[in-house]
Amino acid sequence: MSRRRIKHDDGIDAINAVIRAKKQANELKPTDALFATAVRYLLEELAEVAPGNSVEVRVPPLGATQCIEGPRHTRGTPPNVVEISPKVWFDLALGYISWDSAVQDHLVSSSGVRASLGEVLPLTLKHVQR
């Protein structure tokens, strides 16, 4: 189990604030504190839903996490890396876009045979107001 840094209520509140902003066509930027909190919370949730160390998910400059069971790496660049922009990560995590669409549209950079999040996304979150 991963160690949470963001309290559940704070994470859900941040996600709901970003969703409200999206609905008003006033999307928040990665530099906005609420957006950064939402993105980081979704990374923490991914680590809870798909625990493991075989895939590293990077969302620069906001965060990274390791997930999905399998061979563990201990040094250097992991063999399975997914890199996603903060906006695309938010949309993937909540199901606004699918993994297959993001890959097809080159919105995701991935390397390694296990570098797919299609089976764990979108995340199922209670109390998120879609």
C-alpha positions as CSV (number, residue, x, y, z in Angstrom):
1,M,0.0,0.0,0.0
2,S,1.4,3.4,-0.9
3,R,1.7,6.2,1.5
4,R,-0.8,9.0,1.1
5,R,0.4,12.5,1.2
6,I,-2.9,14.2,0.3
7,K,-5.9,13.7,2.6
8,H,-8.9,12.0,0.9
9,D,-11.2,15.0,1.4
10,D,-8.7,17.5,0.0
11,G,-8.0,15.3,-3.0
12,I,-11.7,14.9,-3.8
13,D,-12.4,18.6,-3.3
14,A,-9.6,19.5,-5.7
15,I,-10.9,17.0,-8.3
16,N,-14.4,18.4,-8.0
17,A,-13.1,22.0,-8.3
18,V,-11.2,21.1,-11.5
19,I,-14.3,19.4,-12.9
20,R,-16.4,22.5,-12.1
21,A,-13.9,24.6,-13.9
22,K,-13.9,22.3,-16.9
23,K,-17.7,22.5,-17.1
24,Q,-17.4,26.3,-17.1
25,A,-14.8,26.2,-19.9
26,N,-12.4,27.7,-17.5
27,E,-9.8,24.9,-17.2
28,L,-7.2,25.3,-14.5
29,K,-3.5,25.3,-15.4
30,P,-0.9,22.9,-14.0
31,T,0.5,25.9,-12.0
32,D,-2.8,26.2,-10.1
33,A,-2.7,24.7,-6.7
34,L,-6.1,22.9,-6.9
35,F,-5.1,21.4,-10.3
36,A,-1.8,20.2,-8.9
37,T,-3.4,18.7,-5.9
38,A,-6.0,16.9,-8.0
39,V,-3.3,15.5,-10.3
40,R,-1.1,14.3,-7.4
41,Y,-4.1,12.8,-5.6
42,L,-5.0,10.8,-8.8
43,L,-1.5,9.5,-9.0
44,E,-1.8,8.3,-5.3
45,E,-5.1,6.7,-6.2
46,L,-3.5,4.9,-9.1
47,A,-0.8,3.5,-6.8
48,E,-3.6,2.2,-4.5
49,V,-5.7,0.6,-7.2
50,A,-2.8,-1.0,-9.1
51,P,-0.1,-1.5,-6.5
52,G,3.4,-2.6,-7.6
53,N,6.7,-1.4,-8.9
54,S,6.9,-2.5,-12.5
55,V,5.6,0.7,-14.2
56,E,6.6,4.2,-13.4
57,V,4.0,6.8,-14.3
58,R,5.4,10.3,-14.7
59,V,3.3,13.5,-14.9
60,P,5.9,16.2,-15.1
61,P,6.3,18.6,-13.4
62,L,3.7,17.5,-10.8
63,G,4.6,14.0,-9.8
64,A,5.3,10.4,-10.5
65,T,4.3,7.0,-9.0
66,Q,5.1,3.4,-9.4
67,C,2.3,0.9,-10.0
68,I,1.3,-2.5,-11.4
69,E,2.6,-5.8,-10.1
70,G,5.5,-7.4,-11.8
71,P,9.3,-7.3,-11.9
72,R,10.7,-4.6,-9.6
73,H,13.5,-2.3,-10.7
74,T,15.9,-0.9,-8.2
75,R,18.3,1.4,-10.0
76,G,18.2,3.8,-13.0
77,T,15.4,4.3,-15.4
78,P,12.7,1.6,-15.0
79,P,12.0,-0.6,-18.0
80,N,8.4,0.4,-18.2
81,V,7.7,4.1,-18.2
82,V,4.5,6.1,-19.0
83,E,4.8,9.9,-19.3
84,I,1.7,12.0,-19.5
85,S,1.0,15.7,-19.3
86,P,-1.0,16.8,-16.3
87,K,-4.1,17.7,-18.3
88,V,-4.1,14.4,-20.2
89,W,-3.5,12.5,-16.9
90,F,-6.5,14.2,-15.3
91,D,-8.7,13.3,-18.3
92,L,-7.4,9.7,-18.5
93,A,-7.8,9.1,-14.8
94,L,-11.4,10.3,-14.8
95,G,-12.4,8.8,-18.1
96,Y,-12.8,11.9,-20.2
97,I,-10.6,10.2,-22.7
98,S,-9.7,6.5,-23.1
99,W,-6.2,5.0,-22.9
100,D,-6.5,3.7,-26.4
101,S,-7.5,7.1,-27.7
102,A,-4.7,8.8,-25.9
103,V,-2.2,6.3,-27.3
104,Q,-3.6,6.6,-30.8
105,D,-3.5,10.4,-30.6
106,H,0.1,10.4,-29.3
107,L,-0.9,12.0,-26.0
108,V,1.0,9.4,-24.0
109,S,4.6,8.4,-24.2
110,S,5.2,4.9,-23.1
111,S,8.1,2.4,-23.3
112,G,8.3,-1.2,-22.1
113,V,6.1,-4.2,-22.5
114,R,4.1,-3.5,-19.4
115,A,3.7,0.3,-20.0
116,S,0.0,0.3,-20.4
117,L,-2.6,1.7,-18.0
118,G,-5.6,0.6,-20.1
119,E,-6.7,-2.0,-17.7
120,V,-6.7,0.2,-14.6
121,L,-8.1,3.5,-16.1
122,P,-10.4,5.3,-15.6
123,L,-10.2,5.3,-11.8
124,T,-13.4,4.7,-9.9
125,L,-13.8,7.4,-7.3
126,K,-16.7,7.9,-4.9
127,H,-17.8,11.5,-4.2
128,V,-16.6,12.9,-7.5
129,Q,-19.2,15.0,-9.1
130,R,-19.1,14.3,-12.8
